[in-house]
Amino acid sequence: MARLARAACDGTTNPLVLTASSPSIMAPSIERQGYWGRPTSTLDWCEENYVVSFYVAEFWNTVSNLIMILPPVYGAFQTYRDGLEFRYICSFLGLLAVGVGSWCFHMTLLYEMQLLDELPMIYSTCVFVYCLYECFKQENSISGFPIVLLLFFSVSVTLVYLQWKEPVFHQVMYGALVACLVLRSIFIVTWVYPWLRPLSYTSLGIFMLGFLLWNIDNIFCDSLRASRRMLPPGVGVGVLTQFHAWWHIFTGLGSYLHILLSLQIRATYLKYRPKVKFLFGVWPTLHIEPQKKS
């Protein structure tokens, strides 16, 4: 059977897909005309289109990206104020770019916005990889070889994906980058800084929870839609079954915690004094202070 040009509810894109899996073809979304017109993206999702708002194709899949927009802005500002290396500001800005791109994609379901979601996933994760693999180098040092290698990888993936619009290709390439992060993180917290295991495993565990919900949303899309039709009216109950939106929330938080882990590894190596503080008593932030001179 020929592959459908538009795999409805496929779900092979969005921040930090941990591993590759074959895209599933599920029931197409209920056709509703909205502000952005007919979707042109190669992927659609399990959330019904233009149900909550005429101006937003997938409302909950859109607003859930706030977790990848607001915290990285604060993180980038705090990192700049602490005077830490520019690569970590780029890490927060990369996560912000993914959040903005994903917001635009789910709001419009346009192909151009889909690329704005998917390609920053590759670029931002390359920054994560550089930070984590260069964390034991001299302060403010720049290693040319890994930068060239990651740039070549990013450009190659971009060119191939623009010609070969296959979501699985993007997913596999992204999964390879994430695998590099996971292996490096486990090595560091096992053999170098074992006291950072709780943060590392929390980040990975939250991310894996999001990945589980992403798969449930893909595999059981028909059942989830049927259950939403049976639930009482009102957004308070139905939103709980929007597992792709929960995927955004958990993977956004897991990615943010990974940046904090990378920052704490670097700050510890440079003999700074990293302190975890909670914004409004809830949201974790990392503040870096120089080591006091004796």
Contacts in CASP RR format, 6 or more apart in sequence:
PFRMAT RR
TARGET T0000
AUTHOR 0000-0000-0000
METHOD contacts of the structure
MODEL  1
MARLARAACDGTTNPLVLTASSPSIMAPSIERQGYWGRPTSTLDWCEENY
VVSFYVAEFWNTVSNLIMILPPVYGAFQTYRDGLEFRYICSFLGLLAVGV
GSWCFHMTLLYEMQLLDELPMIYSTCVFVYCLYECFKQENSISGFPIVLL
LFFSVSVTLVYLQWKEPVFHQVMYGALVACLVLRSIFIVTWVYPWLRPLS
YTSLGIFMLGFLLWNIDNIFCDSLRASRRMLPPGVGVGVLTQFHAWWHIF
TGLGSYLHILLSLQIRATYLKYRPKVKFLFGVWPTLHIEPQKKS
4 25 0 8 1.000
5 42 0 8 1.000
6 39 0 8 1.000
6 41 0 8 1.000
6 42 0 8 1.000
6 43 0 8 1.000
6 44 0 8 1.000
7 23 0 8 1.000
7 24 0 8 1.000
7 25 0 8 1.000
7 42 0 8 1.000
7 43 0 8 1.000
7 44 0 8 1.000
7 167 0 8 1.000
8 25 0 8 1.000
8 26 0 8 1.000
8 27 0 8 1.000
8 28 0 8 1.000
8 29 0 8 1.000
8 44 0 8 1.000
9 24 0 8 1.000
9 25 0 8 1.000
9 26 0 8 1.000
9 27 0 8 1.000
9 28 0 8 1.000
9 29 0 8 1.000
9 44 0 8 1.000
9 45 0 8 1.000
9 46 0 8 1.000
9 217 0 8 1.000
9 218 0 8 1.000
9 221 0 8 1.000
10 23 0 8 1.000
10 24 0 8 1.000
10 25 0 8 1.000
10 26 0 8 1.000
10 43 0 8 1.000
10 44 0 8 1.000
10 45 0 8 1.000
10 167 0 8 1.000
10 218 0 8 1.000
11 23 0 8 1.000
11 43 0 8 1.000
11 45 0 8 1.000
11 167 0 8 1.000
11 214 0 8 1.000
11 217 0 8 1.000
11 218 0 8 1.000
11 244 0 8 1.000
12 21 0 8 1.000
12 23 0 8 1.000
12 43 0 8 1.000
12 167 0 8 1.000
12 168 0 8 1.000
12 170 0 8 1.000
12 171 0 8 1.000
13 43 0 8 1.000
13 105 0 8 1.000
13 114 0 8 1.000
13 117 0 8 1.000
13 118 0 8 1.000
13 121 0 8 1.000
13 167 0 8 1.000
13 170 0 8 1.000
13 171 0 8 1.000
14 102 0 8 1.000
14 117 0 8 1.000
14 121 0 8 1.000
14 214 0 8 1.000
14 244 0 8 1.000
14 247 0 8 1.000
14 248 0 8 1.000
14 251 0 8 1.000
15 68 0 8 1.000
15 95 0 8 1.000
15 98 0 8 1.000
15 99 0 8 1.000
15 102 0 8 1.000
15 121 0 8 1.000
15 248 0 8 1.000
15 251 0 8 1.000
15 252 0 8 1.000
15 255 0 8 1.000
16 121 0 8 1.000
16 125 0 8 1.000
16 174 0 8 1.000
16 178 0 8 1.000
16 207 0 8 1.000
16 251 0 8 1.000
16 252 0 8 1.000
16 254 0 8 1.000
16 255 0 8 1.000
17 121 0 8 1.000
17 171 0 8 1.000
17 174 0 8 1.000
17 175 0 8 1.000
17 178 0 8 1.000
17 211 0 8 1.000
17 214 0 8 1.000
18 175 0 8 1.000
18 178 0 8 1.000
18 182 0 8 1.000
18 207 0 8 1.000
18 208 0 8 1.000
18 211 0 8 1.000
19 175 0 8 1.000
19 178 0 8 1.000
19 179 0 8 1.000
19 211 0 8 1.000
20 168 0 8 1.000
20 171 0 8 1.000
20 172 0 8 1.000
20 175 0 8 1.000
21 171 0 8 1.000
21 215 0 8 1.000
22 168 0 8 1.000
23 167 0 8 1.000
23 168 0 8 1.000
23 218 0 8 1.000
24 218 0 8 1.000
24 219 0 8 1.000
24 221 0 8 1.000
26 46 0 8 1.000
26 218 0 8 1.000
26 221 0 8 1.000
26 222 0 8 1.000
27 221 0 8 1.000
27 222 0 8 1.000
27 225 0 8 1.000
28 44 0 8 1.000
29 44 0 8 1.000
29 45 0 8 1.000
29 47 0 8 1.000
29 48 0 8 1.000
29 49 0 8 1.000
30 48 0 8 1.000
30 49 0 8 1.000
31 49 0 8 1.000
32 48 0 8 1.000
32 49 0 8 1.000
32 50 0 8 1.000
32 51 0 8 1.000
33 50 0 8 1.000
34 49 0 8 1.000
34 50 0 8 1.000
34 54 0 8 1.000
34 55 0 8 1.000
34 57 0 8 1.000
35 54 0 8 1.000
35 55 0 8 1.000
36 55 0 8 1.000
36 57 0 8 1.000
36 107 0 8 1.000
36 108 0 8 1.000
36 109 0 8 1.000
36 110 0 8 1.000
39 49 0 8 1.000
39 57 0 8 1.000
39 109 0 8 1.000
39 110 0 8 1.000
40 109 0 8 1.000
40 110 0 8 1.000
40 111 0 8 1.000
40 112 0 8 1.000
41 105 0 8 1.000
41 109 0 8 1.000
41 110 0 8 1.000
41 111 0 8 1.000
41 113 0 8 1.000
41 114 0 8 1.000
42 111 0 8 1.000
42 114 0 8 1.000
42 165 0 8 1.000
42 167 0 8 1.000
43 114 0 8 1.000
43 167 0 8 1.000
44 109 0 8 1.000
45 58 0 8 1.000
45 61 0 8 1.000
45 106 0 8 1.000
45 217 0 8 1.000
45 244 0 8 1.000
46 217 0 8 1.000
46 218 0 8 1.000
46 221 0 8 1.000
46 224 0 8 1.000
46 225 0 8 1.000
46 242 0 8 1.000
46 243 0 8 1.000
46 244 0 8 1.000
47 58 0 8 1.000
47 59 0 8 1.000
47 60 0 8 1.000
47 61 0 8 1.000
47 242 0 8 1.000
47 244 0 8 1.000
47 245 0 8 1.000
48 225 0 8 1.000
48 228 0 8 1.000
49 57 0 8 1.000
49 58 0 8 1.000
49 109 0 8 1.000
50 56 0 8 1.000
50 57 0 8 1.000
51 59 0 8 1.000
52 59 0 8 1.000
52 60 0 8 1.000
52 235 0 8 1.000
53 59 0 8 1.000
55 107 0 8 1.000
56 62 0 8 1.000
56 106 0 8 1.000
56 107 0 8 1.000
57 106 0 8 1.000
57 107 0 8 1.000
57 108 0 8 1.000
57 109 0 8 1.000
58 106 0 8 1.000
58 107 0 8 1.000
58 109 0 8 1.000
60 239 0 8 1.000
60 242 0 8 1.000
60 244 0 8 1.000
60 245 0 8 1.000
61 106 0 8 1.000
61 242 0 8 1.000
61 244 0 8 1.000
61 245 0 8 1.000
61 248 0 8 1.000
62 103 0 8 1.000
62 106 0 8 1.000
62 107 0 8 1.000
63 245 0 8 1.000
64 242 0 8 1.000
64 245 0 8 1.000
64 246 0 8 1.000
64 248 0 8 1.000
64 249 0 8 1.000
65 99 0 8 1.000
65 100 0 8 1.000
65 101 0 8 1.000
65 102 0 8 1.000
65 103 0 8 1.000
65 106 0 8 1.000
65 248 0 8 1.000
67 248 0 8 1.000
67 249 0 8 1.000
67 252 0 8 1.000
67 253 0 8 1.000
67 256 0 8 1.000
68 95 0 8 1.000
68 96 0 8 1.000
68 98 0 8 1.000
68 99 0 8 1.000
68 102 0 8 1.000
68 248 0 8 1.000
68 252 0 8 1.000
68 255 0 8 1.000
68 256 0 8 1.000
69 96 0 8 1.000
69 99 0 8 1.000
69 100 0 8 1.000
69 103 0 8 1.000
71 256 0 8 1.000
71 283 0 8 1.000
72 92 0 8 1.000
72 93 0 8 1.000
72 94 0 8 1.000
72 95 0 8 1.000
72 96 0 8 1.000
72 256 0 8 1.000
73 92 0 8 1.000
73 96 0 8 1.000
74 279 0 8 1.000
74 285 0 8 1.000
75 92 0 8 1.000
75 285 0 8 1.000
76 89 0 8 1.000
76 92 0 8 1.000
76 93 0 8 1.000
76 96 0 8 1.000
78 285 0 8 1.000
78 286 0 8 1.000
78 287 0 8 1.000
79 88 0 8 1.000
79 89 0 8 1.000
79 92 0 8 1.000
79 263 0 8 1.000
79 288 0 8 1.000
80 89 0 8 1.000
82 287 0 8 1.000
82 288 0 8 1.000
82 289 0 8 1.000
83 288 0 8 1.000
84 263 0 8 1.000
84 266 0 8 1.000
84 267 0 8 1.000
84 288 0 8 1.000
85 139 0 8 1.000
85 140 0 8 1.000
85 266 0 8 1.000
87 127 0 8 1.000
87 130 0 8 1.000
87 131 0 8 1.000
87 134 0 8 1.000
88 131 0 8 1.000
88 259 0 8 1.000
88 262 0 8 1.000
88 263 0 8 1.000
88 266 0 8 1.000
90 127 0 8 1.000
91 124 0 8 1.000
91 127 0 8 1.000
91 128 0 8 1.000
91 131 0 8 1.000
91 259 0 8 1.000
91 262 0 8 1.000
92 259 0 8 1.000
94 120 0 8 1.000
94 123 0 8 1.000
94 124 0 8 1.000
94 127 0 8 1.000
95 124 0 8 1.000
95 252 0 8 1.000
95 255 0 8 1.000
95 256 0 8 1.000
95 259 0 8 1.000
97 120 0 8 1.000
97 123 0 8 1.000
97 124 0 8 1.000
98 117 0 8 1.000
98 120 0 8 1.000
98 121 0 8 1.000
98 124 0 8 1.000
98 255 0 8 1.000
99 117 0 8 1.000
99 120 0 8 1.000
100 116 0 8 1.000
101 113 0 8 1.000
101 116 0 8 1.000
101 117 0 8 1.000
101 120 0 8 1.000
102 117 0 8 1.000
102 248 0 8 1.000
104 113 0 8 1.000
104 116 0 8 1.000
104 117 0 8 1.000
105 113 0 8 1.000
105 114 0 8 1.000
105 116 0 8 1.000
105 117 0 8 1.000
106 117 0 8 1.000
107 113 0 8 1.000
115 162 0 8 1.000
118 161 0 8 1.000
118 170 0 8 1.000
119 158 0 8 1.000
119 161 0 8 1.000
121 170 0 8 1.000
121 174 0 8 1.000
122 153 0 8 1.000
122 154 0 8 1.000
122 157 0 8 1.000
122 158 0 8 1.000
122 170 0 8 1.000
122 173 0 8 1.000
122 174 0 8 1.000
122 177 0 8 1.000
123 154 0 8 1.000
125 174 0 8 1.000
125 177 0 8 1.000
125 178 0 8 1.000
125 181 0 8 1.000
126 150 0 8 1.000
126 151 0 8 1.000
126 153 0 8 1.000
126 154 0 8 1.000
126 177 0 8 1.000
128 177 0 8 1.000
128 181 0 8 1.000
128 258 0 8 1.000
128 259 0 8 1.000
128 262 0 8 1.000
129 146 0 8 1.000
129 150 0 8 1.000
129 177 0 8 1.000
129 180 0 8 1.000
129 181 0 8 1.000
129 184 0 8 1.000
130 146 0 8 1.000
130 147 0 8 1.000
130 150 0 8 1.000
131 262 0 8 1.000
131 266 0 8 1.000
132 181 0 8 1.000
132 184 0 8 1.000
132 185 0 8 1.000
132 188 0 8 1.000
132 262 0 8 1.000
132 265 0 8 1.000
133 146 0 8 1.000
133 180 0 8 1.000
133 184 0 8 1.000
134 141 0 8 1.000
134 143 0 8 1.000
134 146 0 8 1.000
135 188 0 8 1.000
135 262 0 8 1.000
135 265 0 8 1.000
135 266 0 8 1.000
135 269 0 8 1.000
136 269 0 8 1.000
137 143 0 8 1.000
139 270 0 8 1.000
153 173 0 8 1.000
157 170 0 8 1.000
157 173 0 8 1.000
160 169 0 8 1.000
161 169 0 8 1.000
161 170 0 8 1.000
161 173 0 8 1.000
181 258 0 8 1.000
182 204 0 8 1.000
185 200 0 8 1.000
185 203 0 8 1.000
185 204 0 8 1.000
185 258 0 8 1.000
185 261 0 8 1.000
186 200 0 8 1.000
188 196 0 8 1.000
188 200 0 8 1.000
188 265 0 8 1.000
189 196 0 8 1.000
189 197 0 8 1.000
189 200 0 8 1.000
189 201 0 8 1.000
190 197 0 8 1.000
192 265 0 8 1.000
193 265 0 8 1.000
193 268 0 8 1.000
196 261 0 8 1.000
196 264 0 8 1.000
196 265 0 8 1.000
196 268 0 8 1.000
199 257 0 8 1.000
199 260 0 8 1.000
199 261 0 8 1.000
199 264 0 8 1.000
200 261 0 8 1.000
202 257 0 8 1.000
203 254 0 8 1.000
203 255 0 8 1.000
203 257 0 8 1.000
203 258 0 8 1.000
203 260 0 8 1.000
203 261 0 8 1.000
204 254 0 8 1.000
205 254 0 8 1.000
206 250 0 8 1.000
206 251 0 8 1.000
206 253 0 8 1.000
206 254 0 8 1.000
206 257 0 8 1.000
207 250 0 8 1.000
207 251 0 8 1.000
207 254 0 8 1.000
207 255 0 8 1.000
207 258 0 8 1.000
209 250 0 8 1.000
210 246 0 8 1.000
210 247 0 8 1.000
210 249 0 8 1.000
210 250 0 8 1.000
210 251 0 8 1.000
211 247 0 8 1.000
211 251 0 8 1.000
213 243 0 8 1.000
213 244 0 8 1.000
213 246 0 8 1.000
213 247 0 8 1.000
213 250 0 8 1.000
214 243 0 8 1.000
214 244 0 8 1.000
214 247 0 8 1.000
214 251 0 8 1.000
216 224 0 8 1.000
216 243 0 8 1.000
217 224 0 8 1.000
217 242 0 8 1.000
217 243 0 8 1.000
217 244 0 8 1.000
217 247 0 8 1.000
224 241 0 8 1.000
224 243 0 8 1.000
227 241 0 8 1.000
228 238 0 8 1.000
228 241 0 8 1.000
231 237 0 8 1.000
231 238 0 8 1.000
231 241 0 8 1.000
239 245 0 8 1.000
257 284 0 8 1.000
260 276 0 8 1.000
260 284 0 8 1.000
260 285 0 8 1.000
260 286 0 8 1.000
263 274 0 8 1.000
263 286 0 8 1.000
263 288 0 8 1.000
264 274 0 8 1.000
264 286 0 8 1.000
267 273 0 8 1.000
267 274 0 8 1.000
267 286 0 8 1.000
267 288 0 8 1.000
268 274 0 8 1.000
271 291 0 8 1.000
272 288 0 8 1.000
272 289 0 8 1.000
272 290 0 8 1.000
272 291 0 8 1.000
273 288 0 8 1.000
273 289 0 8 1.000
273 290 0 8 1.000
273 291 0 8 1.000
273 292 0 8 1.000
274 286 0 8 1.000
274 287 0 8 1.000
274 288 0 8 1.000
274 289 0 8 1.000
275 286 0 8 1.000
275 287 0 8 1.000
275 288 0 8 1.000
275 289 0 8 1.000
276 284 0 8 1.000
276 285 0 8 1.000
276 286 0 8 1.000
276 287 0 8 1.000
277 284 0 8 1.000
277 285 0 8 1.000
277 286 0 8 1.000
277 287 0 8 1.000
278 284 0 8 1.000
278 285 0 8 1.000
279 285 0 8 1.000
END
